[in-house]
């Protein structure tokens, strides 16, 4: 099996793209409350400064600034993915695996949840211009994906949520 190395920069600022295994799914927006719970529970345990976050139907883009001396973003993403998957398995009925999104192909046979791509993409932000570029990438993702005509029409975005909070 190949070894995958991730760059470790304690206190660094990192851009992420985290995708579902099934492209074209709408699971993340359909189950956004479960996703918010998974993110909140994880970031309460291991805080980061969230600079941007946008949830699309089948992927998320985020920019985090890690605490000084901490470079373990992979642990956080693993916990978010695991909690979200577990929340879909427990629908309150006592039966597990209710969501068809939990049963995708060979990954399930290997004991994996089947919802998420195994890896995620990260980019360590290098300077103010790079940060602005990636903030804009997050902001414009719903437009580029063809979901809305203007970024501020997409409600699953930290940009829109921040603007709504500021407005009162």
Secondary structure, 3 states (H helix, E strand, C coil): CCCCCCCCCCCCEEEEEEEECCCCCCHHHHCHHHHHHHHHHHHHHCCCEEEEEEECCCEEEEEEECCCCCCCHHHHHHHHHHHHHHHHHCCCCCCCCCCHHHCCHHHHHCCCCCCECCCCEEEECCCHHHHHHHHHHHHHHHHHCCCCCCHHHCCCEHHHHHHHHHHC
